[in-house]
Amino acid sequence: MDTRRALLDALAADDGPVSGPALAESLGVSRAAVWKAVEGLREDGFAVKSTAAGYVAPDELGYSGPGIAFGLDAPYSVEYHDWIASTNERARELAAEGETDVAVVADEQTGSRGRLDREWVAPSGGVWLSVLTRPDVPTARAPLFTLAAAVATTDAAREAGVDARIKWPNDVLVGGDGSGSEVPDPAAPGRGGPKLAGILTEMEGEADRVGWLVVGVGVNANLDPETLPAGATSLSAERGGPIDRRRFAATLLERYAELTASPGALDEVLPAWRERASTLGRRVRVDTAEGVVEGTAVDVTEPGALVVDTDEGRRRVHAGDCEHLRDAA
């Protein structure tokens, strides 16, 4: 642990001011090193206060690399950018360099994209991040990481006070209990609720093993919905005020790490996804490479296939663009 992180830990553990000499002694460094660490933290956005009695921990840790990494209960280093073309692109570069277990986070993305190369607006105020890992799992199980990211994003949104649910396979929406009884939002046709977040997964590997995997998550956090595409909303708009993006990102990363920690942990992804699903129980239309599948979504099975009851029988859909349909009157 570097001096700055150790200093923050020491300040956070104390209710009041801590003197420079006391910090130097507890950290085993010089008083000059303490001063340098404090100045470094301030440059990184940590408002460490100085009083006559010593230093006081900042009230807000800030949306920054050190801020997100501070106290993070997940095995990822955090690479933060004020702006970047694409966090997924940067994560792929790190993968090519042999890196792993890195969360690339940006305040703004200038060249982001969603599934099927759709435009994704990613201005300052959102949560844009990509997680690079090298999971020791068969390639066939890779789709579970996308579902895990959807669960993690949904849980972070709920902790922030927004009723979020998942539309197969990887859109996070506001509301929609999957019963098909509610009136669809006219601003979000085919979705079942306005969109909060999307997920894009990329990977490289052999036929039977994942080499590296990047899961990119884009969340409309503290954004004005009027600046977003039709059918989209933001966390701040839904809860009536801004969220703590640092806490949101940390919660998302911790939950994702928990769900993907081992092959056994991956076994819990599908049950968690089902509990948070907006799609199950609805009539859906899925555009696939083989044609259109229309019917009632009844389940999701490993490694993430949507099971649809159609007039011609039960179908398992592994990939496609899913639209929620209004139930017949």
Backbone torsions as a table, in degrees:
resi	resn	phi	psi	omega
1	MET	NA	132.4	-179.3
2	ASP	-77.1	170.2	-174.2
3	THR	-62.7	-38.2	-178.0
4	ARG	-64.5	-45.1	179.4
5	ARG	-64.9	-42.3	179.3
6	ALA	-63.5	-37.0	179.2
7	LEU	-66.9	-43.9	177.3
8	LEU	-60.7	-41.6	177.8
9	ASP	-59.9	-42.8	-178.6
10	ALA	-65.6	-41.4	179.5
11	LEU	-68.9	-40.5	-178.5
12	ALA	-66.7	-26.4	-178.7
13	ALA	-80.4	-8.3	-177.1
14	ASP	-115.1	136.4	-178.7
15	ASP	-75.2	-20.5	-176.4
16	GLY	-126.7	-168.9	179.8
17	PRO	-64.0	148.9	175.3
18	VAL	-124.7	127.4	-175.9
19	SER	-71.1	156.9	177.3
20	GLY	-58.4	-47.1	178.8
21	PRO	-61.0	-38.3	179.6
22	ALA	-66.6	-40.2	177.5
23	LEU	-65.0	-42.9	-179.6
24	ALA	-60.5	-41.9	-178.6
25	GLU	-68.5	-44.5	-177.0
26	SER	-69.5	-29.6	-179.1
27	LEU	-92.4	-11.4	-179.4
28	GLY	70.9	34.9	179.7
29	VAL	-130.2	174.7	179.0
30	SER	-80.6	163.3	176.4
31	ARG	-64.6	-31.8	176.9
32	ALA	-65.1	-37.3	178.6
33	ALA	-66.9	-36.7	176.8
34	VAL	-63.1	-47.2	179.6
35	TRP	-60.1	-43.0	-179.9
36	LYS	-64.0	-39.6	179.3
37	ALA	-65.9	-40.9	178.1
38	VAL	-61.9	-45.4	179.4
39	GLU	-64.2	-38.7	177.9
40	GLY	-63.8	-40.4	178.1
41	LEU	-64.5	-39.9	179.1
42	ARG	-64.7	-38.6	177.2
43	GLU	-63.9	-30.0	179.5
44	ASP	-86.3	3.6	176.6
45	GLY	99.5	5.6	177.3
46	PHE	-90.1	114.6	-176.8
47	ALA	-83.0	71.2	176.4
48	VAL	-70.2	124.6	-176.6
49	LYS	-90.8	147.3	175.0
50	SER	-112.4	129.3	175.7
51	THR	-128.1	174.2	179.0
52	ALA	-62.8	-26.0	-177.7
53	ALA	-92.3	-9.0	179.4
54	GLY	139.6	-161.4	-177.4
55	TYR	-93.5	148.8	-179.4
56	VAL	-125.2	138.9	-179.7
57	ALA	-60.2	145.8	178.4
58	PRO	-67.1	147.7	176.7
59	ASP	-69.6	-38.2	-179.6
60	GLU	-119.8	132.4	-179.8
61	LEU	-81.9	-17.9	173.9
62	GLY	86.1	150.7	177.8
63	TYR	-88.9	94.0	-176.3
64	SER	-157.1	172.6	177.3
65	GLY	-58.0	-53.5	178.5
66	PRO	-62.6	-35.3	-179.5
67	GLY	-64.1	-44.7	179.5
68	ILE	-69.8	-39.5	-177.4
69	ALA	-71.5	-26.3	-176.9
70	PHE	-64.5	118.1	179.3
71	GLY	74.8	8.5	-177.6
72	LEU	-69.1	122.4	179.4
73	ASP	-96.0	61.2	179.0
74	ALA	-153.3	148.2	-171.4
75	PRO	-84.2	42.5	-177.1
76	TYR	-118.8	138.8	164.4
77	SER	-81.0	155.7	-176.1
78	VAL	-117.2	122.3	174.9
79	GLU	-108.7	112.3	-173.2
80	TYR	-106.7	141.7	176.6
81	HIS	-131.9	136.6	172.7
82	ASP	-62.8	-39.0	172.8
83	TRP	-152.1	153.9	-178.7
84	ILE	-160.0	155.8	178.1
85	ALA	-62.8	-49.9	-177.3
86	SER	-158.8	128.6	176.8
87	THR	-68.1	-33.9	176.9
88	ASN	-64.5	-41.8	178.8
89	GLU	-62.0	-43.3	178.7
90	ARG	-65.0	-39.1	178.3
91	ALA	-64.8	-37.0	176.3
92	ARG	-64.6	-38.1	176.3
93	GLU	-61.5	-43.6	179.0
94	LEU	-64.3	-36.9	177.5
95	ALA	-62.3	-41.6	179.4
96	ALA	-64.9	-25.2	178.4
97	GLU	-87.1	0.3	178.0
98	GLY	90.7	7.5	-178.4
99	GLU	-77.3	163.6	174.3
100	THR	-156.4	166.1	178.4
101	ASP	53.7	52.5	178.8
102	VAL	-123.8	133.7	171.5
103	ALA	-104.8	115.0	176.8
104	VAL	-93.1	121.9	-175.2
105	VAL	-124.1	139.6	178.4
106	ALA	-134.2	145.6	172.7
107	ASP	-74.9	-32.0	-179.5
108	GLU	-145.8	141.4	173.7
109	GLN	-116.1	137.4	-177.4
110	THR	-105.9	-10.3	-178.1
111	GLY	-138.0	37.2	-174.6
112	SER	-78.1	160.1	177.6
113	ARG	-150.3	160.2	178.7
114	GLY	-110.8	-163.0	177.1
115	ARG	-61.0	149.5	178.7
116	LEU	57.4	28.6	178.4
117	ASP	61.3	25.2	177.5
118	ARG	-71.6	149.4	177.5
119	GLU	-65.4	139.7	176.2
120	TRP	-131.3	115.5	-179.7
121	VAL	-74.9	125.9	-174.3
122	ALA	-137.0	64.3	-179.3
123	PRO	-80.9	174.6	175.4
124	SER	-58.6	137.2	-179.3
125	GLY	113.1	-14.5	176.0
126	GLY	-91.8	179.9	172.4
127	VAL	-114.0	106.7	-177.9
128	TRP	-119.0	114.0	-176.8
129	LEU	-148.9	155.6	176.7
130	SER	-136.3	137.0	-178.8
131	VAL	-112.6	122.4	177.3
132	LEU	-99.7	124.3	175.7
133	THR	-137.8	168.7	174.8
134	ARG	-128.5	71.7	-175.3
135	PRO	-69.6	140.6	179.3
136	ASP	-88.5	72.5	-178.0
137	VAL	-138.1	157.1	175.1
138	PRO	-63.7	149.2	179.3
139	THR	-55.8	-33.6	-177.7
140	ALA	-61.7	-21.9	-178.5
141	ARG	-93.6	-0.4	-177.1
142	ALA	-56.7	-37.9	179.2
143	PRO	-57.5	-23.0	179.0
144	LEU	-63.5	-27.0	179.5
145	PHE	-69.6	-34.5	174.8
146	THR	-64.2	-45.2	178.8
147	LEU	-64.2	-37.3	178.2
148	ALA	-63.1	-40.0	178.5
149	ALA	-65.3	-36.5	177.3
150	ALA	-65.4	-41.8	177.0
151	VAL	-62.9	-46.3	-178.8
152	ALA	-61.4	-41.6	179.3
153	THR	-66.2	-41.7	178.5
154	THR	-62.5	-43.4	179.7
155	ASP	-65.0	-39.5	178.4
156	ALA	-65.3	-38.7	178.5
157	ALA	-65.6	-41.1	179.4
158	ARG	-65.6	-38.9	177.1
159	GLU	-62.8	-30.9	178.8
160	ALA	-80.5	-1.5	175.0
161	GLY	97.6	18.9	-179.0
162	VAL	-117.8	131.0	-179.6
163	ASP	-76.1	92.2	-176.6
164	ALA	-103.8	147.2	175.9
165	ARG	-143.2	170.4	-172.4
166	ILE	-111.0	132.7	169.5
167	LYS	-102.1	129.1	-176.4
168	TRP	-57.7	136.7	-2.8
169	PRO	-95.4	-20.1	-166.1
170	ASN	-149.4	21.3	173.9
171	ASP	-96.2	137.8	176.0
172	VAL	-106.6	123.3	-174.0
173	LEU	-116.0	168.2	171.4
174	VAL	-92.6	124.5	174.0
175	GLY	69.1	-175.2	-178.4
176	GLY	93.9	104.7	-174.8
177	ASP	-94.2	5.2	177.3
178	GLY	84.3	-1.7	-178.6
179	SER	-81.0	-19.8	-178.3
180	GLY	78.9	6.5	-175.0
181	SER	-88.0	-24.6	-176.6
182	GLU	-78.5	157.7	178.2
183	VAL	-79.2	125.2	-178.3
184	PRO	-61.4	148.4	176.8
185	ASP	-69.4	120.4	-178.5
186	PRO	-64.7	-21.1	178.1
187	ALA	-80.8	-8.6	-178.0
188	ALA	-131.9	62.0	-177.0
189	PRO	-59.9	136.6	175.7
190	GLY	79.5	2.8	-176.5
191	ARG	-108.7	-39.5	-175.1
192	GLY	95.1	4.2	-179.8
193	GLY	160.5	155.7	179.9
194	PRO	-65.7	149.3	-173.4
195	LYS	-86.3	132.0	176.2
196	LEU	-99.8	-37.2	-169.5
197	ALA	-154.8	156.0	174.8
198	GLY	-136.1	161.9	-175.0
199	ILE	-134.4	136.6	178.6
200	LEU	-130.4	120.1	-178.1
201	THR	-110.0	135.5	176.3
202	GLU	-131.3	149.5	-177.7
203	MET	-154.3	165.3	173.7
204	GLU	-142.1	141.6	179.9
205	GLY	-179.2	-176.3	175.9
206	GLU	-88.1	179.1	-177.8
207	ALA	-61.3	-32.6	-174.8
208	ASP	-115.7	5.2	-176.8
209	ARG	-151.6	140.7	175.8
210	VAL	-75.7	132.6	174.3
211	GLY	-86.5	-60.2	171.2
212	TRP	-142.9	158.0	-177.5
213	LEU	-141.5	132.7	178.4
214	VAL	-120.5	123.1	174.4
215	VAL	-110.5	116.2	178.5
216	GLY	-101.4	133.7	-178.9
217	VAL	-124.2	129.2	175.1
218	GLY	-120.1	121.2	-175.5
219	VAL	-122.9	127.0	173.7
220	ASN	-76.7	94.9	-174.3
221	ALA	-91.0	-91.0	-178.3
222	ASN	-98.3	68.1	-177.2
223	LEU	-126.0	148.4	175.3
224	ASP	-78.4	120.6	-178.7
225	PRO	-55.9	-25.1	180.0
226	GLU	-66.4	-19.1	178.5
227	THR	-91.2	-3.1	-175.3
228	LEU	-101.7	161.7	177.0
229	PRO	-62.2	160.6	178.3
230	ALA	-57.5	138.7	179.0
231	GLY	86.8	6.2	179.8
232	ALA	-114.2	154.7	175.8
233	THR	-141.3	-176.1	-179.6
234	SER	-134.3	161.2	178.4
235	LEU	-62.2	-43.2	-177.4
236	SER	-63.9	-38.3	178.9
237	ALA	-67.0	-39.0	-176.5
238	GLU	-72.9	-32.9	-178.1
239	ARG	-98.8	-3.7	176.7
240	GLY	78.9	24.8	178.5
241	GLY	173.6	162.5	-176.5
242	PRO	-66.5	151.6	174.6
243	ILE	-100.0	165.7	172.9
244	ASP	-84.0	101.1	-176.0
245	ARG	-64.2	-34.0	178.5
246	ARG	-61.7	-46.9	179.8
247	ARG	-66.2	-40.5	179.4
248	PHE	-59.9	-49.2	-178.6
249	ALA	-61.8	-42.1	-179.7
250	ALA	-64.2	-42.5	178.9
251	THR	-62.4	-44.1	179.0
252	LEU	-59.8	-48.2	-178.4
253	LEU	-64.4	-40.5	-179.8
254	GLU	-65.9	-41.8	179.9
255	ARG	-68.1	-40.6	178.2
256	TYR	-63.0	-42.5	178.6
257	ALA	-62.3	-40.1	179.6
258	GLU	-63.4	-42.5	-176.6
259	LEU	-74.1	-21.2	-175.2
260	THR	-116.5	16.1	-172.9
261	ALA	-67.3	-26.8	-175.6
262	SER	-160.5	165.7	174.5
263	PRO	-55.9	-36.2	177.9
264	GLY	-65.8	-38.7	177.8
265	ALA	-64.7	-37.5	178.5
266	LEU	-60.7	-27.0	179.0
267	ASP	-64.3	-20.0	-178.6
268	GLU	-91.0	-4.8	-175.8
269	VAL	-66.3	-49.1	-177.1
270	LEU	-61.5	-45.8	176.7
271	PRO	-59.0	-39.7	178.9
272	ALA	-66.0	-40.2	179.3
273	TRP	-63.0	-45.2	-178.6
274	ARG	-59.3	-40.5	-178.3
275	GLU	-64.2	-24.6	-175.8
276	ARG	-107.6	8.4	-171.7
277	ALA	-79.0	138.8	169.5
278	SER	-95.5	-23.0	-173.6
279	THR	-76.8	-38.8	-174.3
280	LEU	-64.0	134.9	-177.6
281	GLY	90.4	-6.4	-179.6
282	ARG	-98.2	156.5	165.6
283	ARG	-78.2	134.6	-175.9
284	VAL	-134.7	159.3	170.5
285	ARG	-126.8	122.4	-178.7
286	VAL	-118.7	119.6	175.2
287	ASP	-85.9	116.5	-179.5
288	THR	-118.3	171.1	178.3
289	ALA	-63.5	-23.9	-178.4
290	GLU	-95.5	-2.1	-178.9
291	GLY	129.5	-172.1	-176.1
292	VAL	-91.0	134.5	173.6
293	VAL	-116.1	123.2	-177.6
294	GLU	-130.1	136.5	179.7
295	GLY	166.8	-153.0	-179.9
296	THR	-105.6	125.3	177.7
297	ALA	-74.6	123.5	-174.3
298	VAL	-116.7	-17.9	-177.9
299	ASP	-168.2	166.8	168.1
300	VAL	-126.8	127.9	-178.1
301	THR	-119.3	160.9	-178.2
302	GLU	-61.2	137.9	7.4
303	PRO	-98.2	27.4	-178.3
304	GLY	134.8	17.7	-178.9
305	ALA	-76.7	138.0	176.8
306	LEU	-87.5	128.0	179.2
307	VAL	-97.9	123.1	-175.0
308	VAL	-123.9	127.3	172.9
309	ASP	-85.6	115.5	-179.7
310	THR	-112.9	173.7	177.7
311	ASP	-64.4	-22.6	-179.4
312	GLU	-96.6	1.9	-178.4
313	GLY	123.2	-176.3	-176.5
314	ARG	-82.9	133.8	179.7
315	ARG	-123.6	144.8	172.9
316	ARG	-109.6	121.5	-177.1
317	VAL	-109.0	120.9	-177.2
318	HIS	-91.3	-26.7	-179.4
319	ALA	-155.2	145.5	178.4
320	GLY	162.7	174.0	-180.0
321	ASP	-100.9	114.0	-171.8
322	CYS	-97.0	134.5	176.4
323	GLU	-123.2	131.1	174.8
324	HIS	-81.6	131.6	-178.9
325	LEU	-104.9	151.0	174.6
326	ARG	-72.5	133.1	178.6
327	ASP	-64.8	146.9	177.6
328	ALA	-64.4	142.9	-178.9
329	ALA	-70.7	NA	NA
